C-alpha cells in the first residue's frame, strides 16, 4: 500500500483542524504579523521592500505576491491566511515528493500528511503572516527536491539550475534554513566536482536567487551587515538548541498574553528529555545511513545534526520562547520518524500521535476552539474613534501599532514608537499637527510618558478608551524628543 489514501485523509483532517483554529484567538493578528501585512499594503502602493522591515535579513518576496490581493480586497486578514496556508500546502507536497525519492511510499505520505498540521506551534506559525519563514522553508525543500531530481537524471541541466536558484532564494528568504539545504548541496557538489560548467551554472543560479539580498547590501553598504548579540556563550546556545528550542517546537503551544503571545509546554525536565532523545535519534540515524551508504537518508539526518551549529553561527538568542528556530527542521524529523516506524509496520502511529498531541494542545490554548472576531473589537472601535476624531496618524506601542492599523483597514496610520518598521507610517505620525499616543495602561510607555510630562511640565490630555490609554498633546512632539524607548 502506497499510503496515498492516508495522505488524503490527513489533508482533510488537517484542513478541518486549520478551519477550527482560524476561528479562535490564534487568528487574531499580533505586532509582528501585522508588520508583514503592512509590508504587503505598502507594496500595493508601490513601495517594495527587499527584506523584512527593520532588519538586515528576511526576504520580502511574499509581500510582492500579496500586494495585488491587498489592492483588490484591502487589509483583510483572510487574504494572508489563504496565502500562508497555500504556501504550507506547497511545502507539504514538496516534502511528499522528497519522501517518495528517499523513503517508502507509506512513510512519505504519512510524513507529508502529518506536516500539514503537526506540531501545534508549526500550525500556528504556518497560518500567520511572518513574511520570510514560510517562503524560506518552501525554497529549501524545493532545493532538495531538485537535487534529487538531478541525481535521477544527471543530464538535467534545468534541475541543476533550479536547485541553485532555489538555494539562493532560500538564503535570501532566511539564512538559517542553510541547515536544510547544505547536506544536499554538498552531495551535489561532490557529484559534479569535475564538471566546471555545472559548478559555474549552479553558482550563477544561486547568485541570481540571492541577488535581492546582495542588492540590499549594495544599497545600504557593508555596515548593514551585522550579527545580533548572541545572548549566551556558543556552548550554552548549543545546549539550549537541543534542550529547549527543539522540544518546545515539537510539544509547545501558544496562548494569548494581552497583546502578545506566550509559549506553553510541559515541565523543563520532560522537554529536555524529548529534545535530547530526538536529536540523538537523528545522529544515530545519520551515522547508520552513512555507514550503509544510503546517501539520501544520511543527508536527511544531517539536516538535523548540523542545525544547532547553524543556529549558533547565526548568533540567535535561544530558549523555550524562541521555538520558531526549530520549525525549519520539522520536515526531516517527520521523514525520519515515519521511515523508522515503517520498518516495524507502525507508520500510521505517527499521525495518530500527532493529531492527539495537537488537539490536546489547542484545546487548552484556544478555549475549545471557540469562535472569536478576527480583530479584537477594542482595536476596531478604538481605530474608528480615532479616525472620526481626525486623529488618523498616531504613535503607538509596537504590539498595538500594527494591529490597530490593520484592524482599521488602513484608514488609521499607527507608527510604533520602537522599533520603527513602517517608515511611511512614521512620517505620517511626525507630520500630524497634534501628536497622539496609544499605549497599554501602566505599561512601560505609559510610565515613560507620565514621568516625562511631569518632569517637563508639558500638558497632555489622557483618556482611557477601549482598554488603551490615549495621550494627546496640543502640538507635535515625537518619541525622540521625550526619549521614549519602550516597545509595549
Order of alpha helices (4+ residues) and beta strands (2+ residues): alpha-alpha-alpha-alpha-alpha-alpha-alpha-alpha-alpha-alpha-alpha-alpha-beta-beta-alpha-alpha-alpha-alpha-alpha-alpha-beta-alpha-beta-alpha-beta-alpha-beta-beta-alpha
